Amino acid sequence: MASAASAPPTSANLKRIVAASLIGTTIEWYDFFLYGSAAALVFNQLFFPGSDPLVGTLLSFLTYAVGFAARPLGALVFGHFGDRLGRKRLLVLSLLLMGGATFAIGLLPTHATVGATAPVLLTALRLVQGFALGGEWGGAVLLVSEHGDARRRGFWASWPQTGAPAGQLLATGVLSLLTATQSDATFLSWGWRVPFLLSGVLVIVGLWIRLSVDESPVFKEALARSEARKSAGADEPEKLPLVSVLRHHWRDVLIAMGARMAENISYYVITAFILVYATTSAGVSKQTALNAVLIASAVHFAVIPAWGALSDRIGRRPVYLIGAAGIGLWMFPFFSLIDTGGFSNLLVAVTVGLVLHGAMYAPQAAFFSEMFATRMRYSGASMGAQFASVAAGAPAPLIATALLDSYGTSTPISLYVIAAVLLTLIALAFAKETRERDLSAVDAVTDDRPAPVAPADAHRV
């Protein structure tokens, strides 16, 4: 007999869960990406004045990277309590923290007003953003994965992943609109604050939707089994999720970290560093660069569910391999197209790059979720994803900008991304296919190791 956790959810309920995860994740990524775009466009002038323009950009990206440094701490804290208390409560908290920090950035005084205090305050709020996002991702994808229909888990779990391009689309769109309708002086004076202050409205909407959904049935079943074993005196004292992950799933954490290298580095080179490279080396205007990222992000949003659906048919690893290898092959053509200075070539470069990135990003949610047992899944998936971000996404725009400053050419940047691709390919070579794994059965193993893969037709209807 199928358990409640494994029984297919109703279509309406599943769509509501997906919508709650998607909208909340979109808002969180909007807040996070907004900072990245502002760091490339105005923060160097507002918070780090008096430097060489490229040095100011480097300092601006350094505060951008600080947010990534806080993400592993967020993964540990949110993962621990998410595995103990449930996914829903922690997702509400992450949204409040992220939205509050972003709104506060919109109220910050600049260097011209309070001097060195301004970048210190900016850095502190960036840390809060990173901490919140470190806990957001794991909870959002798990809430869908653990509600979803097993045979289409890759498709449904990929929808929270579309929150990244949706947030990028929203952040870039607002900035593009403001830069198109305001003079540079007006935008630098107060216009840049508007998209940060809008976060307050978005958070209210996100909370209303997120509070309306139910806790994961897989988690509730696992919690009930654990409590029943404790009551019967047949269970040892429950270990901390972090301890269990490091004991039984350390290989999976390393595989997830390796898989993230190409995905994370390529994404921030394509979407954040591109605003610097296109405007300083290719002679493209800020508006043109923003428009290219805007259109490409819309395509990115559309292709992620398609890649997720493909991972349900052929597996998580093959789709991930397509994206990683494709990004490695695309890097040199990517910069060559941008160097022409034409908008159409710039658009093709960014769009193809994000389509290939989507092949890694789409199956990632289901892939990482399927690696870990239920009572340590939030911790394990979050650790694998967010620990990698410190070495990957955090320094990516900083390293790319420094390489451009030192060599004056895009070749070292292409080689940097290709090196990350090689690390990802090695990680995937050690990974097992997880497409047919039963998320409920994983928790049933007494020593918390992953359960055997289910037969190929176990979840077919």
C-alpha positions as CSV (number, residue, x, y, z in Angstrom):
1,M,0.0,0.0,0.0
2,A,1.3,3.4,-0.9
3,S,2.1,5.7,2.0
4,A,0.6,9.1,2.2
5,A,4.0,10.6,1.5
6,S,4.4,8.5,-1.7
7,A,0.9,8.8,-3.0
8,P,0.7,11.3,-5.9
9,P,-0.5,14.7,-4.7
10,T,-3.6,16.3,-6.3
11,S,-2.8,18.5,-9.3
12,A,-4.2,21.6,-7.5
13,N,-2.2,21.0,-4.4
14,L,1.1,20.4,-6.2
15,K,0.7,23.5,-8.3
16,R,0.1,25.6,-5.2
17,I,3.3,24.2,-3.7
18,V,5.2,24.9,-6.8
19,A,3.8,28.4,-7.0
20,A,4.7,29.1,-3.4
21,S,8.3,27.9,-3.9
22,L,8.7,29.7,-7.2
23,I,7.4,33.0,-6.0
24,G,9.3,33.0,-2.8
25,T,12.5,31.9,-4.6
26,T,12.0,34.6,-7.3
27,I,11.8,37.3,-4.6
28,E,14.9,36.0,-2.8
29,W,16.9,35.9,-6.1
30,Y,15.6,39.3,-7.1
31,D,17.0,40.7,-3.9
32,F,20.3,38.8,-4.4
33,F,20.8,39.6,-8.1
34,L,19.7,43.2,-7.7
35,Y,22.8,43.7,-5.5
36,G,25.0,42.1,-8.2
37,S,23.7,44.3,-10.9
38,A,24.0,47.4,-8.7
39,A,27.6,46.4,-7.8
40,A,28.5,46.4,-11.4
41,L,26.7,49.7,-12.3
42,V,26.7,52.1,-9.4
43,F,28.0,50.9,-6.1
44,N,31.6,51.5,-7.2
45,Q,30.8,55.2,-7.4
46,L,28.4,55.5,-4.4
47,F,30.3,53.4,-1.8
48,F,33.9,53.2,-3.1
49,P,34.6,56.6,-4.7
50,G,38.0,58.1,-5.5
51,S,39.5,54.8,-6.9
52,D,40.3,53.9,-10.5
53,P,37.0,52.8,-12.1
54,L,38.0,49.2,-12.5
55,V,39.5,49.1,-9.0
56,G,36.2,50.5,-7.6
57,T,34.4,47.8,-9.5
58,L,36.7,45.2,-7.9
59,L,35.9,46.6,-4.4
60,S,32.2,46.6,-5.2
61,F,32.3,43.0,-6.3
62,L,34.2,42.1,-3.1
63,T,31.2,43.1,-1.0
64,Y,29.2,41.2,-3.5
65,A,31.3,38.1,-2.8
66,V,30.8,38.6,1.0
67,G,27.2,37.5,0.6
68,F,28.4,34.1,-0.7
69,A,30.7,33.7,2.3
70,A,27.6,33.8,4.6
71,R,25.7,31.2,2.5
72,P,27.4,28.1,4.0
73,L,26.5,29.4,7.5
74,G,22.9,29.9,6.4
75,A,22.9,26.3,4.9
76,L,24.1,24.9,8.2
77,V,21.7,26.8,10.4
78,F,18.6,26.5,8.2
79,G,19.5,22.9,7.3
80,H,19.7,21.9,10.9
81,F,16.4,23.4,11.9
82,G,14.7,22.5,8.6
83,D,15.5,18.9,9.2
84,R,14.3,19.1,12.8
85,L,11.3,21.4,12.6
86,G,10.2,21.2,8.9
87,R,10.8,23.0,5.6
88,K,7.9,25.6,5.7
89,R,8.9,27.5,8.9
90,L,12.5,28.1,7.8
91,L,11.4,29.2,4.3
92,V,9.2,31.9,5.9
93,L,12.2,33.1,8.0
94,S,14.6,33.2,5.0
95,L,12.1,35.4,3.1
96,L,11.8,37.8,6.0
97,L,15.6,38.1,6.4
98,M,16.3,38.6,2.8
99,G,13.6,41.1,2.1
100,G,14.4,43.1,5.2
101,A,18.1,43.4,4.3
102,T,17.3,44.4,0.7
103,F,14.9,47.0,1.8
104,A,17.4,48.4,4.3
105,I,20.0,48.7,1.5
106,G,17.6,51.0,-0.3
107,L,17.7,53.3,2.7
108,L,21.5,53.3,3.2
109,P,23.5,56.6,3.3
110,T,26.3,56.7,0.7
111,H,30.0,57.4,1.2
112,A,29.4,61.0,0.4
113,T,27.2,61.3,3.5
114,V,28.8,59.1,6.2
115,G,32.2,58.2,4.8
116,A,33.6,54.7,5.5
117,T,30.6,53.7,7.5
118,A,28.6,53.4,4.3
119,P,30.5,50.4,2.8
120,V,30.6,48.8,6.3
121,L,26.8,48.9,6.5
122,L,26.5,47.7,2.9
123,T,28.7,44.7,3.7
124,A,26.8,43.9,6.9
125,L,23.5,43.8,5.0
126,R,25.1,41.8,2.2
127,L,26.0,39.2,4.9
128,V,22.4,39.0,6.0
129,Q,21.3,38.4,2.3
130,G,23.8,35.6,1.9
131,F,22.8,34.0,5.2
132,A,19.1,34.0,4.2
133,L,19.8,32.7,0.6
134,G,22.0,29.9,2.0
135,G,18.9,28.5,3.8
136,E,16.3,29.3,1.0
137,W,17.4,27.1,-1.8
138,G,17.4,23.8,0.0
139,G,14.0,24.3,1.6
140,A,12.4,25.5,-1.6
141,V,13.5,22.6,-3.8
142,L,12.8,20.0,-1.0
143,L,9.3,21.3,-0.4
144,V,8.5,20.6,-4.1
145,S,10.6,17.4,-4.4
146,E,9.0,15.9,-1.3
147,H,5.4,16.8,-2.4
148,G,5.9,15.9,-6.0
149,D,5.0,12.9,-8.3
150,A,8.1,10.7,-8.3
151,R,8.0,10.0,-12.1
152,R,8.0,13.8,-12.9
153,R,10.1,15.0,-9.9
154,G,12.8,16.5,-12.2
155,F,10.2,18.6,-14.0
156,W,8.4,19.8,-10.9
157,A,11.5,20.4,-8.8
158,S,13.0,22.4,-11.6
159,W,10.3,25.1,-11.2
160,P,11.9,26.6,-8.0
161,Q,15.1,26.7,-10.1
162,T,13.3,29.1,-12.5
163,G,13.2,31.5,-9.5
164,A,16.9,32.4,-10.3
165,P,16.2,33.6,-13.9
166,A,12.9,35.1,-12.8
167,G,14.6,37.0,-10.1
168,Q,17.4,38.0,-12.6
169,L,14.7,39.0,-15.1
170,L,12.8,41.1,-12.5
171,A,16.0,42.8,-11.1
172,T,17.5,43.5,-14.5
173,G,14.1,44.6,-15.9
174,V,13.6,47.2,-13.1
175,L,17.1,48.5,-13.4
176,S,16.8,48.6,-17.2
177,L,13.5,50.6,-17.0
178,L,15.1,53.1,-14.6
179,T,18.2,53.6,-16.6
180,A,16.2,54.1,-19.7
181,T,13.8,56.7,-18.2
182,Q,16.3,58.5,-15.9
183,S,19.4,60.5,-16.6
184,D,22.7,59.0,-15.2
185,A,22.8,61.8,-12.6
186,T,19.2,61.0,-11.4
187,F,19.8,57.3,-11.3
188,L,23.0,57.8,-9.4
189,S,21.3,60.2,-7.0
190,W,18.2,58.3,-5.9
191,G,16.9,56.1,-8.8
192,W,19.1,53.1,-7.8
193,R,17.2,53.0,-4.4
194,V,13.8,52.3,-6.0
195,P,14.3,48.6,-6.9
196,F,15.7,47.9,-3.4
197,L,12.7,49.5,-1.7
198,L,10.3,47.5,-4.0
199,S,11.5,44.4,-2.2
200,G,9.3,45.3,0.8
201,V,6.1,45.0,-1.3
202,L,7.3,41.7,-2.9
203,V,8.0,40.2,0.5
204,I,4.5,40.8,1.7
205,V,3.1,39.0,-1.4
206,G,5.6,36.1,-1.0
207,L,4.8,35.6,2.7
208,W,1.0,35.5,2.0
209,I,1.6,32.7,-0.5
210,R,4.2,30.8,1.4
211,L,2.2,30.7,4.6
212,S,-0.7,29.1,2.7
213,V,1.0,25.8,1.9
214,D,1.4,22.6,3.9
215,E,4.5,21.0,5.3
216,S,6.2,18.3,3.2
217,P,4.3,14.9,3.7
218,V,7.6,13.0,3.3
219,F,9.1,15.0,6.2
220,K,6.0,14.6,8.3
221,E,6.1,10.8,7.8
222,A,9.8,10.6,8.6
223,L,9.2,12.7,11.8
224,A,6.3,10.5,12.8
225,R,8.4,7.3,12.4
226,S,11.2,8.8,14.4
227,E,8.9,9.8,17.2
228,A,7.3,6.3,17.2
229,R,10.7,4.6,17.5
230,K,11.6,6.9,20.4
231,S,8.3,6.2,22.2
232,A,8.9,2.4,21.8
233,G,12.4,2.8,23.1
234,A,13.8,1.2,20.0
235,D,15.7,4.1,18.6
236,E,19.1,5.6,19.6
237,P,19.3,9.3,20.5
238,E,18.9,11.2,17.3
239,K,22.1,12.6,15.9
240,L,22.5,16.1,14.7
241,P,21.7,16.3,10.9
242,L,25.1,17.7,10.3
243,V,26.8,14.8,12.0
244,S,24.7,12.3,10.1
245,V,25.5,14.0,6.8
246,L,29.2,14.0,7.4
247,R,29.1,10.4,8.6
248,H,27.0,8.8,5.8
249,H,26.8,11.3,3.0
250,W,30.2,13.1,2.8
251,R,30.8,11.7,-0.7
252,D,27.5,13.0,-1.9
253,V,28.3,16.5,-0.4
254,L,31.6,16.5,-2.3
255,I,29.9,15.4,-5.5
256,A,27.3,18.1,-5.2
257,M,30.0,20.7,-4.6
258,G,31.9,19.6,-7.6
259,A,28.8,19.5,-9.8
260,R,28.1,23.1,-8.8
261,M,31.5,24.5,-9.9
262,A,30.8,24.9,-13.6
263,E,27.2,25.8,-13.1
264,N,27.9,28.5,-10.5
265,I,30.9,30.1,-12.0
266,S,29.5,30.2,-15.6
267,Y,26.3,31.8,-14.4
268,Y,27.9,34.7,-12.6
269,V,30.4,35.3,-15.5
270,I,27.5,35.3,-17.9
271,T,25.1,37.5,-15.9
272,A,27.1,39.7,-13.5
273,F,30.6,40.0,-15.0
274,I,29.2,40.5,-18.5
275,L,27.9,44.0,-17.4
276,V,31.5,45.0,-16.7
277,Y,33.1,43.3,-19.7
278,A,30.6,44.5,-22.3
279,T,30.7,48.1,-21.1
280,T,34.4,48.4,-20.6
281,S,36.0,46.2,-23.2
282,A,33.4,45.9,-26.0
283,G,32.2,49.5,-25.9
284,V,28.5,48.5,-25.2
285,S,26.3,50.8,-23.3
286,K,24.9,49.9,-19.9
287,Q,21.4,49.8,-21.3
288,T,22.3,47.5,-24.2
289,A,24.1,45.1,-21.8
290,L,21.1,45.1,-19.4
291,N,18.7,44.5,-22.3
292,A,20.7,41.5,-23.5
293,V,20.7,39.9,-20.0
294,L,17.0,40.7,-19.7
295,I,16.0,38.9,-22.9
296,A,18.3,35.9,-22.3
297,S,17.0,35.5,-18.7
298,A,13.5,35.1,-20.2
299,V,14.7,32.3,-22.4
300,H,16.6,30.8,-19.5
301,F,13.3,30.8,-17.5
302,A,11.5,29.0,-20.3
303,V,14.1,26.2,-20.9
304,I,14.7,25.1,-17.3
305,P,11.4,23.1,-17.0
306,A,12.1,21.5,-20.4
307,W,15.6,20.4,-19.2
308,G,14.0,19.2,-15.9
309,A,11.4,17.1,-17.9
310,L,14.2,15.6,-20.0
311,S,16.0,14.6,-16.8
312,D,12.9,12.5,-15.9
313,R,13.3,10.6,-19.2
314,I,17.0,10.1,-19.6
315,G,18.4,10.8,-16.1
316,R,19.9,13.6,-14.1
317,R,23.5,12.9,-15.0
318,P,23.2,12.9,-18.8
319,V,21.4,16.3,-18.8
320,Y,23.9,17.7,-16.4
321,L,26.7,16.5,-18.6
322,I,25.2,18.2,-21.7
323,G,25.2,21.5,-19.9
324,A,28.7,21.3,-18.4
325,A,30.4,20.2,-21.6
326,G,28.4,22.7,-23.6
327,I,29.4,25.6,-21.4
328,G,33.1,24.6,-21.7
329,L,32.8,24.6,-25.5
330,W,30.9,27.9,-25.6
331,M,33.3,30.1,-23.6
332,F,35.6,31.2,-26.5
333,P,32.7,31.9,-28.9
334,F,30.9,33.6,-26.1
335,F,33.5,36.4,-25.7
336,S,34.3,36.5,-29.4
337,L,30.6,37.4,-30.1
338,I,30.6,40.1,-27.4
339,D,33.8,41.6,-28.8
340,T,32.0,42.5,-32.0
341,G,30.1,45.2,-30.1
342,G,26.8,44.3,-31.8
343,F,23.6,43.8,-29.8
344,S,22.5,40.7,-31.7
345,N,25.8,39.0,-31.2
346,L,25.8,39.9,-27.5
347,L,22.2,38.6,-27.2
348,V,23.2,35.3,-28.9
349,A,26.3,34.9,-26.6
350,V,24.3,35.4,-23.4
351,T,21.2,33.4,-24.5
352,V,23.1,30.3,-25.6
353,G,25.2,30.5,-22.5
354,L,22.2,30.5,-20.2
355,V,20.4,27.8,-22.2
356,L,23.4,25.5,-21.6
357,H,23.6,26.6,-18.0
358,G,19.9,25.6,-17.6
359,A,20.9,22.0,-18.5
360,M,22.9,21.9,-15.3
361,Y,20.6,24.0,-13.1
362,A,17.3,22.3,-14.0
363,P,18.1,18.7,-12.8
364,Q,20.2,20.0,-9.9
365,A,17.2,20.3,-7.5
366,A,16.0,16.7,-7.9
367,F,19.5,15.4,-8.3
368,F,20.7,16.8,-4.9
369,S,17.5,16.0,-3.1
370,E,17.6,12.4,-4.1
371,M,21.1,12.0,-2.7
372,F,20.2,12.4,1.0
373,A,17.9,10.8,3.6
374,T,14.8,12.7,4.7
375,R,15.9,13.8,8.2
376,M,19.2,15.1,6.8
377,R,18.1,16.1,3.3
378,Y,17.8,19.9,4.0
379,S,21.3,19.9,5.6
380,G,22.9,17.7,3.0
381,A,21.5,19.4,-0.1
382,S,22.1,22.9,1.3
383,M,25.7,22.1,2.3
384,G,26.5,20.6,-1.1
385,A,25.0,23.6,-2.9
386,Q,26.1,26.5,-0.7
387,F,29.6,25.4,0.3
388,A,30.5,25.3,-3.4
389,S,29.2,28.8,-3.8
390,V,32.1,30.2,-1.7
391,A,34.7,28.8,-4.1
392,A,32.6,29.2,-7.3
393,G,30.0,32.0,-7.6
394,A,31.4,34.2,-4.8
395,P,34.8,35.0,-6.5
396,A,33.7,34.5,-10.1
397,P,33.0,38.2,-11.0
398,L,36.0,39.2,-8.9
399,I,38.4,36.8,-10.5
400,A,37.1,37.6,-14.0
401,T,37.5,41.3,-13.4
402,A,41.0,40.8,-12.0
403,L,42.0,38.7,-15.0
404,L,40.6,41.3,-17.4
405,D,42.6,44.0,-15.5
406,S,45.8,42.0,-15.6
407,Y,45.7,40.6,-19.1
408,G,43.4,42.9,-21.0
409,T,41.8,39.9,-22.8
410,S,39.1,37.4,-22.3
411,T,41.2,34.3,-22.9
412,P,42.2,33.7,-19.3
413,I,38.5,34.1,-18.3
414,S,37.5,31.5,-20.8
415,L,40.2,29.1,-19.4
416,Y,39.0,29.8,-15.9
417,V,35.5,28.7,-16.7
418,I,36.8,25.6,-18.6
419,A,38.8,24.6,-15.6
420,A,35.6,24.7,-13.5
421,V,33.9,22.5,-16.2
422,L,36.6,19.9,-15.8
423,L,36.0,19.8,-12.0
424,T,32.3,19.3,-12.6
425,L,32.9,16.5,-15.2
426,I,35.1,14.7,-12.6
427,A,32.4,15.0,-9.9
428,L,29.7,13.7,-12.3
429,A,32.0,10.7,-13.2
430,F,31.8,9.6,-9.5
431,A,28.0,10.4,-9.1
432,K,25.3,7.7,-9.3
433,E,22.1,8.2,-11.2
434,T,19.3,9.0,-8.8
435,R,16.3,9.4,-11.1
436,E,14.4,6.3,-9.8
437,R,15.2,6.8,-6.1
438,D,12.2,6.8,-3.7
439,L,12.5,9.7,-1.3
440,S,10.4,8.0,1.4
441,A,12.4,4.8,1.2
442,V,15.7,6.6,1.8
443,D,14.6,7.4,5.3
444,A,13.6,3.9,6.0
445,V,17.2,2.7,6.1
446,T,18.2,2.5,9.8
447,D,21.7,3.8,9.4
448,D,20.6,6.7,7.3
449,R,22.5,5.6,4.2
450,P,20.6,6.0,0.9
451,A,18.2,3.3,0.1
452,P,18.7,1.2,-3.0
453,V,17.5,2.6,-6.2
454,A,13.9,1.6,-6.9
455,P,13.0,-0.6,-10.0
456,A,12.6,1.4,-13.2
457,D,8.8,1.1,-13.1
458,A,8.4,1.6,-9.4
459,H,6.8,5.1,-9.8
460,R,5.2,4.8,-13.2
461,V,1.4,5.2,-13.5
